[in-house]
């Protein structure tokens, strides 16, 4: 999971950034996927969502 840094700046300017420090602690760490690959997230949909959220590297 990645954060849109532009959005972080907006949240900070509005003093709505509580919890972001804690959230960052979970980012770019290992995730645990279900044993059954049928239940795994679709990488294409993740890419589309990241593009819509304007996550750097996806647009």
N, CA, C and O atoms as a GROMACS GRO file, in nm:
protein
  236
    1UNK      N    1   0.084  -0.116   0.000
    1UNK     CA    2   0.000   0.000   0.000
    1UNK      C    3   0.090   0.123   0.000
    1UNK      O    4   0.194   0.126   0.065
    2UNK      N    5   0.048   0.223  -0.072
    2UNK     CA    6   0.122   0.348  -0.079
    2UNK      C    7   0.029   0.465  -0.051
    2UNK      O    8  -0.093   0.455  -0.066
    3UNK      N    9   0.089   0.575  -0.011
    3UNK     CA   10   0.013   0.695   0.022
    3UNK      C   11   0.036   0.800  -0.085
    3UNK      O   12   0.148   0.816  -0.134
    4UNK      N   13  -0.068   0.871  -0.121
    4UNK     CA   14  -0.058   0.984  -0.212
    4UNK      C   15  -0.004   1.102  -0.130
    4UNK      O   16  -0.075   1.158  -0.046
    5UNK      N   17   0.122   1.138  -0.155
    5UNK     CA   18   0.188   1.241  -0.076
    5UNK      C   19   0.121   1.378  -0.092
    5UNK      O   20   0.123   1.458   0.002
    6UNK      N   21   0.063   1.406  -0.208
    6UNK     CA   22  -0.010   1.532  -0.224
    6UNK      C   23  -0.128   1.538  -0.128
    6UNK      O   24  -0.157   1.641  -0.067
    7UNK      N   25  -0.194   1.426  -0.117
    7UNK     CA   26  -0.310   1.420  -0.026
    7UNK      C   27  -0.265   1.435   0.119
    7UNK      O   28  -0.335   1.497   0.199
    8UNK      N   29  -0.149   1.380   0.153
    8UNK     CA   30  -0.096   1.395   0.288
    8UNK      C   31  -0.075   1.543   0.319
    8UNK      O   32  -0.110   1.590   0.427
    9UNK      N   33  -0.017   1.615   0.224
    9UNK     CA   34   0.004   1.759   0.243
    9UNK      C   35  -0.128   1.832   0.265
    9UNK      O   36  -0.138   1.921   0.349
   10UNK      N   37  -0.230   1.792   0.190
   10UNK     CA   38  -0.362   1.854   0.208
   10UNK      C   39  -0.417   1.824   0.347
   10UNK      O   40  -0.470   1.913   0.414
   11UNK      N   41  -0.404   1.700   0.389
   11UNK     CA   42  -0.453   1.661   0.522
   11UNK      C   43  -0.379   1.736   0.632
   11UNK      O   44  -0.440   1.781   0.729
   12UNK      N   45  -0.247   1.749   0.617
   12UNK     CA   46  -0.169   1.822   0.717
   12UNK      C   47  -0.212   1.968   0.724
   12UNK      O   48  -0.225   2.024   0.833
   13UNK      N   49  -0.235   2.031   0.609
   13UNK     CA   50  -0.276   2.171   0.608
   13UNK      C   51  -0.412   2.191   0.674
   13UNK      O   52  -0.442   2.300   0.723
   14UNK      N   53  -0.494   2.086   0.676
   14UNK     CA   54  -0.626   2.093   0.738
   14UNK      C   55  -0.626   2.032   0.877
   14UNK      O   56  -0.731   2.017   0.940
   15UNK      N   57  -0.506   1.997   0.925
   15UNK     CA   58  -0.488   1.933   1.056
   15UNK      C   59  -0.572   1.805   1.069
   15UNK      O   60  -0.632   1.779   1.174
   16UNK      N   61  -0.576   1.728   0.961
   16UNK     CA   62  -0.649   1.601   0.959
   16UNK      C   63  -0.554   1.483   0.940
   16UNK      O   64  -0.593   1.379   0.885
   17UNK      N   65  -0.431   1.498   0.985
   17UNK     CA   66  -0.330   1.396   0.960
   17UNK      C   67  -0.304   1.304   1.079
   17UNK      O   68  -0.204   1.232   1.080
   18UNK      N   69  -0.393   1.305   1.180
   18UNK     CA   70  -0.376   1.214   1.293
   18UNK      C   71  -0.374   1.070   1.245
   18UNK      O   72  -0.459   1.030   1.164
   19UNK      N   73  -0.281   0.994   1.292
   19UNK     CA   74  -0.273   0.853   1.258
   19UNK      C   75  -0.184   0.822   1.140
   19UNK      O   76  -0.154   0.705   1.115
   20UNK      N   77  -0.141   0.922   1.065
   20UNK     CA   78  -0.057   0.896   0.948
   20UNK      C   79   0.079   0.838   0.987
   20UNK      O   80   0.133   0.753   0.917
   21UNK      N   81   0.134   0.885   1.097
   21UNK     CA   82   0.263   0.831   1.142
   21UNK      C   83   0.249   0.682   1.171
   21UNK      O   84   0.334   0.602   1.132
   22UNK      N   85   0.142   0.646   1.240
   22UNK     CA   86   0.118   0.504   1.270
   22UNK      C   87   0.097   0.424   1.142
   22UNK      O   88   0.151   0.314   1.128
   23UNK      N   89   0.020   0.478   1.049
   23UNK     CA   90  -0.008   0.410   0.923
   23UNK      C   91   0.121   0.385   0.845
   23UNK      O   92   0.140   0.277   0.789
   24UNK      N   93   0.208   0.485   0.840
   24UNK     CA   94   0.334   0.470   0.767
   24UNK      C   95   0.417   0.354   0.820
   24UNK      O   96   0.495   0.294   0.746
   25UNK      N   97   0.401   0.322   0.946
   25UNK     CA   98   0.474   0.210   1.005
   25UNK      C   99   0.437   0.076   0.943
   25UNK      O  100   0.514  -0.020   0.952
   26UNK      N  101   0.321   0.068   0.881
   26UNK     CA  102   0.275  -0.056   0.820
   26UNK      C  103   0.302  -0.062   0.670
   26UNK      O  104   0.287  -0.167   0.609
   27UNK      N  105   0.341   0.050   0.611
   27UNK     CA  106   0.360   0.055   0.467
   27UNK      C  107   0.490  -0.012   0.425
   27UNK      O  108   0.587  -0.015   0.500
   28UNK      N  109   0.489  -0.063   0.304
   28UNK     CA  110   0.606  -0.128   0.245
   28UNK      C  111   0.661  -0.242   0.329
   28UNK      O  112   0.778  -0.277   0.318
   29UNK      N  113   0.577  -0.298   0.412
   29UNK     CA  114   0.618  -0.416   0.487
   29UNK      C  115   0.552  -0.538   0.424
   29UNK      O  116   0.471  -0.526   0.331
   30UNK      N  117   0.586  -0.652   0.473
   30UNK     CA  118   0.533  -0.777   0.417
   30UNK      C  119   0.383  -0.788   0.442
   30UNK      O  120   0.334  -0.756   0.550
   31UNK      N  121   0.312  -0.835   0.342
   31UNK     CA  122   0.170  -0.862   0.359
   31UNK      C  123   0.150  -1.014   0.353
   31UNK      O  124   0.230  -1.086   0.296
   32UNK      N  125   0.044  -1.058   0.412
   32UNK     CA  126   0.013  -1.200   0.414
   32UNK      C  127  -0.111  -1.224   0.331
   32UNK      O  128  -0.219  -1.174   0.362
   33UNK      N  129  -0.094  -1.301   0.226
   33UNK     CA  130  -0.204  -1.332   0.136
   33UNK      C  131  -0.272  -1.462   0.179
   33UNK      O  132  -0.209  -1.546   0.243
   34UNK      N  133  -0.398  -1.478   0.145
   34UNK     CA  134  -0.468  -1.603   0.175
   34UNK      C  135  -0.397  -1.721   0.107
   34UNK      O  136  -0.334  -1.704   0.002
   35UNK      N  137  -0.408  -1.837   0.165
   35UNK     CA  138  -0.345  -1.957   0.109
   35UNK      C  139  -0.400  -1.989  -0.030
   35UNK      O  140  -0.325  -2.032  -0.117
   36UNK      N  141  -0.528  -1.967  -0.050
   36UNK     CA  142  -0.592  -1.996  -0.178
   36UNK      C  143  -0.574  -1.876  -0.271
   36UNK      O  144  -0.623  -1.767  -0.242
   37UNK      N  145  -0.505  -1.896  -0.384
   37UNK     CA  146  -0.479  -1.787  -0.478
   37UNK      C  147  -0.605  -1.727  -0.537
   37UNK      O  148  -0.604  -1.613  -0.584
   38UNK      N  149  -0.713  -1.800  -0.535
   38UNK     CA  150  -0.841  -1.748  -0.583
   38UNK      C  151  -0.882  -1.626  -0.501
   38UNK      O  152  -0.951  -1.537  -0.552
   39UNK      N  153  -0.841  -1.621  -0.376
   39UNK     CA  154  -0.878  -1.512  -0.286
   39UNK      C  155  -0.780  -1.395  -0.289
   39UNK      O  156  -0.800  -1.296  -0.218
   40UNK      N  157  -0.675  -1.405  -0.370
   40UNK     CA  158  -0.577  -1.296  -0.379
   40UNK      C  159  -0.637  -1.177  -0.452
   40UNK      O  160  -0.723  -1.194  -0.538
   41UNK      N  161  -0.592  -1.057  -0.420
   41UNK     CA  162  -0.641  -0.939  -0.493
   41UNK      C  163  -0.593  -0.940  -0.638
   41UNK      O  164  -0.485  -0.991  -0.668
   42UNK      N  165  -0.671  -0.884  -0.725
   42UNK     CA  166  -0.639  -0.876  -0.866
   42UNK      C  167  -0.537  -0.763  -0.888
   42UNK      O  168  -0.570  -0.647  -0.863
   43UNK      N  169  -0.414  -0.794  -0.933
   43UNK     CA  170  -0.312  -0.690  -0.951
   43UNK      C  171  -0.355  -0.579  -1.047
   43UNK      O  172  -0.318  -0.463  -1.029
   44UNK      N  173  -0.433  -0.613  -1.149
   44UNK     CA  174  -0.481  -0.512  -1.243
   44UNK      C  175  -0.572  -0.411  -1.173
   44UNK      O  176  -0.563  -0.291  -1.198
   45UNK      N  177  -0.659  -0.460  -1.086
   45UNK     CA  178  -0.750  -0.371  -1.014
   45UNK      C  179  -0.674  -0.284  -0.913
   45UNK      O  180  -0.710  -0.168  -0.892
   46UNK      N  181  -0.572  -0.340  -0.853
   46UNK     CA  182  -0.489  -0.262  -0.761
   46UNK      C  183  -0.420  -0.150  -0.837
   46UNK      O  184  -0.415  -0.036  -0.790
   47UNK      N  185  -0.367  -0.182  -0.954
   47UNK     CA  186  -0.303  -0.080  -1.037
   47UNK      C  187  -0.399   0.029  -1.079
   47UNK      O  188  -0.363   0.147  -1.078
   48UNK      N  189  -0.521  -0.009  -1.116
   48UNK     CA  190  -0.621   0.090  -1.156
   48UNK      C  191  -0.658   0.181  -1.038
   48UNK      O  192  -0.671   0.302  -1.054
   49UNK      N  193  -0.674   0.120  -0.922
   49UNK     CA  194  -0.707   0.198  -0.802
   49UNK      C  195  -0.595   0.296  -0.769
   49UNK      O  196  -0.621   0.411  -0.734
   50UNK      N  197  -0.472   0.250  -0.780
   50UNK     CA  198  -0.358   0.338  -0.751
   50UNK      C  199  -0.351   0.452  -0.853
   50UNK      O  200  -0.316   0.565  -0.818
   51UNK      N  201  -0.384   0.422  -0.976
   51UNK     CA  202  -0.385   0.527  -1.079
   51UNK      C  203  -0.492   0.631  -1.048
   51UNK      O  204  -0.467   0.751  -1.058
   52UNK      N  205  -0.610   0.586  -1.011
   52UNK     CA  206  -0.718   0.678  -0.977
   52UNK      C  207  -0.684   0.762  -0.855
   52UNK      O  208  -0.724   0.878  -0.845
   53UNK      N  209  -0.609   0.703  -0.763
   53UNK     CA  210  -0.569   0.777  -0.642
   53UNK      C  211  -0.445   0.862  -0.664
   53UNK      O  212  -0.399   0.932  -0.574
   54UNK      N  213  -0.391   0.856  -0.788
   54UNK     CA  214  -0.273   0.932  -0.828
   54UNK      C  215  -0.151   0.898  -0.742
   54UNK      O  216  -0.076   0.986  -0.701
   55UNK      N  217  -0.133   0.768  -0.718
   55UNK     CA  218  -0.017   0.720  -0.646
   55UNK      C  219   0.101   0.724  -0.742
   55UNK      O  220   0.092   0.672  -0.853
   56UNK      N  221   0.211   0.785  -0.701
   56UNK     CA  222   0.328   0.800  -0.787
   56UNK      C  223   0.371   0.664  -0.842
   56UNK      O  224   0.376   0.565  -0.770
   57UNK      N  225   0.403   0.664  -0.971
   57UNK     CA  226   0.444   0.541  -1.038
   57UNK      C  227   0.331   0.469  -1.110
   57UNK      O  228   0.355   0.372  -1.182
   58UNK      N  229   0.206   0.516  -1.092
   58UNK     CA  230   0.091   0.452  -1.154
   58UNK      C  231   0.019   0.544  -1.252
   58UNK      O  232  -0.078   0.501  -1.315
   59UNK      N  233   0.063   0.665  -1.268
   59UNK     CA  234  -0.005   0.758  -1.361
   59UNK      C  235   0.095   0.828  -1.446
   59UNK      O  236   0.058   0.910  -1.530
   0.00000   0.00000   0.00000
